[in-house]
């Protein structure tokens, strides 16, 4: 069954919306989004005394931090867009009646491989965030290499080894590179 380009595009966008919705729902709130419920009257009075200079300084830091936090999301979206285009091309090949059954089967196998890689990347990202306590993680896998970038703690060999073990357990015998982006870099 050959799907139209519009249908594939719609399904891709819907899946993107679902993935982003799940991400934002499950992501831990940042300090910028938290409301201070237990703030006493004195603290409220003190907070009103903040000078305009301090306010503009805080705004700049928040903007820089937000921009850095969006880098991982932007990379994820670019990767997903590239994969969607590749899947669309493979789908056209798989649905083509002009090609041999073997070529169509290879296209379907490649589509399944790309989807499994995307699922494993998302699973590993969530596993690293939940088990190791990082703010965010970005996993980029290709044929034989996996690049993991984590944000939230100072770099350590022990943490890098834990990340490598998690990736090798899920991805198999891939070459794993771990990069750290500390909180100091985001401010």
C-alpha distance (Angstrom), angle and dihedral (degrees) to the residues before:
residue distance angle dihedral
X1 . . .
X2 3.78 . .
X3 3.79 115.4 .
X4 3.76 118.8 -148.5
X5 3.78 119.1 -114.8
X6 3.80 90.9 -114.9
X7 3.81 91.2 54.7
X8 3.80 91.9 49.2
X9 3.80 90.5 47.5
X10 3.80 91.8 49.4
X11 3.80 92.6 48.2
X12 3.80 90.4 48.3
X13 3.80 92.5 51.2
X14 3.80 92.4 45.8
X15 3.79 91.2 50.8
X16 3.81 89.1 48.5
X17 3.80 90.4 52.9
X18 3.80 90.8 49.0
X19 3.80 93.3 48.4
X20 3.79 92.8 48.2
X21 3.81 91.6 45.9
X22 3.79 91.4 52.3
X23 3.79 90.4 46.3
X24 3.80 94.2 52.0
X25 3.80 92.7 44.1
X26 3.79 94.4 49.3
X27 3.82 97.2 37.3
X28 3.76 115.6 103.1
X29 3.80 112.1 -110.3
X30 3.77 116.4 -104.3
X31 3.79 123.8 -129.2
X32 3.79 88.8 -102.9
X33 3.79 92.2 62.9
X34 3.79 99.3 42.5
X35 3.78 120.2 103.7
X36 3.78 116.6 -143.5
X37 3.76 101.5 -129.1
X38 3.79 98.2 172.6
X39 3.78 97.8 51.1
X40 3.77 111.4 139.2
X41 3.81 124.2 -137.6
X42 3.80 90.7 -105.5
X43 3.79 92.0 54.7
X44 3.79 90.0 49.2
X45 3.81 90.3 51.8
X46 3.82 90.8 48.2
X47 3.78 91.9 49.2
X48 3.81 90.5 55.5
X49 3.81 89.5 59.1
X50 3.79 92.8 65.7
X51 3.77 110.1 124.7
X52 3.77 124.1 -123.7
X53 3.80 90.0 -111.6
X54 3.80 92.0 58.1
X55 3.81 90.9 47.1
X56 3.79 92.5 54.1
X57 3.81 90.3 46.1
X58 3.81 91.3 51.9
X59 3.79 90.7 48.1
X60 3.80 91.9 53.0
X61 3.83 91.9 50.0
X62 3.80 91.5 48.0
X63 3.78 91.7 49.3
X64 3.80 92.3 49.8
X65 3.82 91.5 47.2
X66 3.80 92.5 48.5
X67 3.80 90.7 48.9
X68 3.80 91.5 51.6
X69 3.83 91.2 47.5
X70 3.80 90.0 53.1
X71 3.81 92.2 56.6
X72 3.82 92.9 78.7
X73 3.81 90.9 47.8
X74 3.80 91.7 49.0
X75 3.81 91.5 51.4
X76 3.81 90.3 48.7
X77 3.79 91.0 51.6
X78 3.82 92.7 48.2
X79 3.80 91.1 49.7
X80 3.79 91.7 48.0
X81 3.81 90.9 48.8
X82 3.82 91.7 51.1
X83 3.79 91.1 48.6
X84 3.79 91.7 47.8
X85 3.80 90.4 54.3
X86 3.80 91.0 47.7
X87 3.83 90.9 47.7
X88 3.80 90.0 50.3
X89 3.80 90.9 52.7
X90 3.80 91.5 47.0
X91 3.79 90.6 47.9
X92 3.79 90.2 55.0
X93 3.81 89.5 50.8
X94 3.81 92.2 46.6
X95 3.79 91.6 49.7
X96 3.78 95.7 45.4
X97 3.79 115.6 110.8
X98 3.81 91.4 -163.5
X99 3.82 93.2 71.7
X100 3.77 129.4 73.7
X101 3.79 121.7 -96.7
X102 3.81 89.5 -111.4
X103 3.82 93.1 56.3
X104 3.80 91.5 47.6
X105 3.80 90.4 48.0
X106 3.81 90.5 51.4
X107 3.81 89.8 51.6
X108 3.82 90.9 51.3
X109 3.80 90.7 47.9
X110 3.81 90.4 51.3
X111 3.82 90.2 49.1
X112 3.81 90.1 52.8
X113 3.81 91.0 47.0
X114 3.82 92.3 52.1
X115 3.80 91.8 48.3
X116 3.82 91.8 49.1
X117 3.80 91.2 50.2
X118 3.81 91.0 51.8
X119 3.81 91.2 48.9
X120 3.81 92.1 48.1
X121 3.81 91.6 48.7
X122 3.81 91.5 53.1
X123 3.81 91.7 44.7
X124 3.81 93.0 50.2
X125 3.82 91.4 47.0
X126 3.80 91.0 53.5
X127 3.80 91.9 43.8
X128 3.80 92.5 52.3
X129 3.81 92.4 47.1
X130 3.79 94.6 46.7
X131 3.80 101.4 39.0
X132 3.79 101.1 34.2
X133 3.81 98.3 32.6
X134 3.78 101.1 -125.9
X135 3.80 121.1 157.9
X136 3.79 92.4 -126.6
X137 3.77 139.6 -13.6
X138 3.78 132.1 -157.9
X139 3.80 120.6 -160.4
X140 3.79 119.8 -168.9
X141 3.79 115.8 -176.4
X142 3.77 130.3 -177.9
X143 3.80 135.2 161.7
X144 3.80 99.3 -48.0
X145 3.79 107.4 -12.5
X146 3.78 134.0 73.4
X147 3.81 122.7 -164.6
X148 3.79 115.8 -162.5
X149 3.80 119.9 -170.7
X150 3.79 117.1 -174.4
X151 3.77 130.2 -171.5
X152 3.79 129.1 -156.7
X153 3.79 113.8 49.8
X154 3.75 138.8 56.6
X155 3.81 114.2 -91.2
X156 3.79 117.2 -92.9
X157 3.79 133.8 169.3
X158 3.80 91.3 -131.8
X159 3.82 92.7 56.0
X160 3.81 90.9 44.6
X161 3.81 89.9 52.9
X162 3.81 90.9 50.5
X163 3.80 90.1 51.6
X164 3.82 91.5 47.8
X165 3.82 90.7 51.1
X166 3.81 91.2 51.3
X167 3.81 92.4 48.6
X168 3.81 94.8 45.8
X169 3.80 90.6 48.7
X170 3.81 91.5 54.0
X171 3.81 102.6 31.7
X172 3.80 102.3 33.1
X173 3.78 124.8 -139.3
X174 3.76 99.5 -2.8
X175 3.76 127.5 140.4
X176 3.82 105.3 -107.8
X177 3.80 125.8 -154.9
X178 3.80 119.8 -173.2
X179 3.80 123.1 -160.2
X180 3.79 125.9 -176.2
X181 3.77 126.8 -146.7
X182 3.78 106.8 -168.4
X183 3.79 124.8 -152.0
X184 3.81 89.2 -111.6
X185 3.80 89.8 64.3
X186 3.79 91.4 56.5
X187 3.80 96.1 55.6
